[in-house]
Amino acid sequence: MLISFQNGQTSVILRVKLRQDTTGAKPGNGITGLTSTSTGLIIAAAGDTEATTTAYTSGASNVQTIAALGTYAAPSSGKCRFAEYDSTNHPGVYEIQLANARYAVSGARSLLVSITGVAGMADCDVVVPLLAMNPYDGIRAGLTGLPSAAVGSGANSFNFDASGWLKSDPQAWLGEAIPTPNQTGVPITDMGYVKGTASPATAGYVGIDWAQLTNHTATVALTNTTISPTQVISSVAGSVGGNVTGSVGSVAGNVGGNLVGTIGGYASGQDPGTLVSALTVAGKGWLVALKYIGAAVSGKSSGSGSGTETYDDYNGATAFVVTIDSNGNRTGVTYS
């Protein structure tokens, strides 16, 4: 009969089958009616690393009864507990409760429990394996952690750092040497900064080693990220809150800040709303030119036929004055 426990297991309830002493090949039936005071009863327990056993005998009154079957109660010092379990449904099955120390023998890998000495009862030996792990712990088998050193050797070993973390340095690539970075099909995992290390040490900051992204095309989702000025971005679908100091092919949306560069070769330090007025043809700005065109086409005029005609803008102010010769040709224009 083998039932496993972790070395150091506490509150163990051990149940064993005791049989009648018979002759012949057929085992005897379960023996019933035994108690903690049965004459000659001996219960002995020894770990495999112990040179001597620990014996409990009814004759020395160090075998106690069990008040509540199925409920562990630590026996008195130097004693154990023994009682019949169920003579009707489990004839010959007895419950034994040993001190916790019997299952915590230093270095022991098994505990031998022997029940002998009763007239008419066959001797019974039970070996209880004592494991370094807990077979009844469904989470991690009672392990507190893996060793913080290399486990195994060679290509199949695990390597742990001083804090017990498993190192993830690749040792091979599909059984071959690790390819040189920047080759097609080789993922780049180098990260410039990780939380709490190097600069900037802002919590949660992760920086990309842009040098390792050279010659690689990728779609990267960037949130609150500063892009190195040496990098080229093919397009921006969202908004740009800061400044753009390089060239921009086209802008489909609105630009809220000031233009620092040039548009069409015309330098400007003005905001885009007044940029048009800064563009000139023959010294005349576009907005000014539109003022004169509007005055000539739809503004009020005076002096017709006098050789000097005046044209007003939409506000009623003089926009320009035209000098006309006898043939009706404009010979001069004076702009306001």
Order of alpha helices (4+ residues) and beta strands (2+ residues): beta-beta-beta-beta-beta-beta-beta-beta-beta-beta-beta-beta-beta-alpha-beta-beta-alpha-beta-beta-beta-beta
